[in-house]
Amino acid sequence: MDDNIACRHGVARRSFCAWGLAGGTILAAGLGATAVRAATAGASAIVFTYHALPGIRPLAHAALARTLAARLRQWQAEGVIAGSRVLFNRHADADQWDAMALVEFPAGGASERWNALEREFPAGLDGHVLGLLGAVHTVPVELARRRSQAPTPARPVVLAIPYQALVPAGEYLAYADAYAIPQFDGWMKEGALSQYSLWSASYPASRPWTHLLLLDYRSEQALAERDAVVAKVRAELKNVPQWRAVSENKAKVREEKQLVVADDIAQLPAAEGGSRHD
């Protein structure tokens, strides 16, 4: 992935690009060979969010963990999709989704076969599971940034953080490269994160968010120590002139929306998917 495409096209502020082209490489080098930046910038995907009545949450959890996760794995084995995640919000919250599915497509995007499948399985779901939900929202997205580091934890704690960009997309990504990505890399270097990914809405007009950040924390303890790790990494980055300049002079480029603490239920064994209600 070329993290500096926005800089080359002249859409980013000078201070953003200075860090993206220079200082960002310093932290990346410290992560080791197991850290890989995705080479598929622009890979398309769909984010589905599912909403259930509070009393039906246990049934929805069981059904999604078992039927949706299995169906997505089957479609991946058949080559219809390239990958997927199924996340479940830890808390009942009327202002947030109960579950989220991220469905990634092979190079070239969604196929006619996927479009046909979605006519039979809207948002990847069969009629029974759809009957457990009150609403479904869909956002086509493009992969903007991603990094992972082995080993992958069996039970990551995922923070899903939506943002509304207040500047053009290229300028926002330049800001992310200059200010946010060095922090994520630092958190990973500290052992807090196993993975992060940043997704851009393909058609952002009137959407509740333009970008979605997924942070995979390695454990409950890693999440509990989040504030301490954030403070430590920021203190270290202040010694990097380019990052400090962006930190001290950055304009308001985004609004952070309400985050969700979620579990990756696609990784749960069948016995933990819930009771047999579906």
C-alpha positions, 0 to 999 in steps of 0.5 A: 500500500502506498500511504503517501498517495495523497501527498503526491497528488498535492491534496495534503497539508505540507506538515502532514506529508512531511511526517507521512514521508519521513517519520512514519517509516521510523515507527513502522520499522520498529514493528518487525517483520510480522507487521504487514501493511495491506497491499490492497488499497482500494479493496472494496467491502460492505459494512452491514450493521444490524439492530435488534430489540433489547429482548431479542439480543441473546437470540440475535447473538446466537443466530449471527454467531452460528448461521451468519459466520458459517455462511460467510466462511462458506462463501469465502471458501467458494471465492465469492468473498475474500474475508469477513468479520462479525462483531457483536456490541457488548452493550445494549444501546438504542443509539448503536448497532447490536452487530456488524458484519464486514464483508470484503470482496476479491480484487474487482469488487462485488461480483454478480454472484454476490449480488445474486446471493444478496437477493436471497440473503439480504445483508447476508442473512436468511429470513429467520435471522432477519425476523429477529432484527428491527433494522439493517444499515449498509455502507459500501467501503474501501480499505484505506489503511491496515496493519496486523501483527502476529500472533493473532489473539483468539479473543480480541477486544474490538473498538469500532470508532466511526468518524465524520471527516470535515475535509476532503477525503485525500486530506483526511487520509494525509492527516491520518498518516501524519497524526493517527497512524503513527499512534496506532503503530506505537500502540502495536509496538507496545503490544496493545494492538494486534491489528487496526484497519481504517475504512472509507465510505465509498458514497459518504453523502448523508452517511452517519460516518465517512470513515470507520476505524477498527482497533483489535486489542490483544486482551481485556488487560490491553484495553484496560491499559489503553489510556496509559499506552496512549499517553506513553506513545504520544509522549514519545512522538512529541520527540519527533518534530514532524509529528509534534508540529502536526499535533500542535497545529492540526486543524479540525479535520474530523468528528469522532462519533460514539464508539462501540466495544465489540467481540468478534463472534465469528471466532466463537466455537459453536458451543459458545454461539448461544442456545439453540433458538434458530 
